[in-house]
Amino acid sequence: MKEKVTNDIIKRCLLFIHEQGGEVSRYSFDRFITKNIRINESFNLIPMKLDEEGLISITRQGQEIRIILTSAGANRLLD
C-alpha cells in the first residue's frame, strides 16, 4: 500500500530547505527525511513529489546534487 505524501510532510520539507538558505545538498535533504519524516515508502518519493509540483528544483553541480526551493515552494510555505 502506497503512503500519501501529506501537506504536513511537504511543508516540513520546504521549511527545512528554507531554513538552510533555500538550497541544500541531496545528502542533507535525505538525512533530514530519514531522521524527521516517518514514511514507509522510499524517501525518494518525497523529492519526486516536490519536484513534480514545481516546489523544488533538483540540479547537479559537479558531483553534488542540489535541491533548491523555487518561488512556488516559498509561496506554499505562506499558505
ABEGO torsion letter per residue (X at the ends): XBBBBBAAAAAAAAAAAAAAGGBBBAAAAAAAAAAABBBABBAAAAAAAAAAAGABBBBBBEABBBBBBBAAAAAAAAX
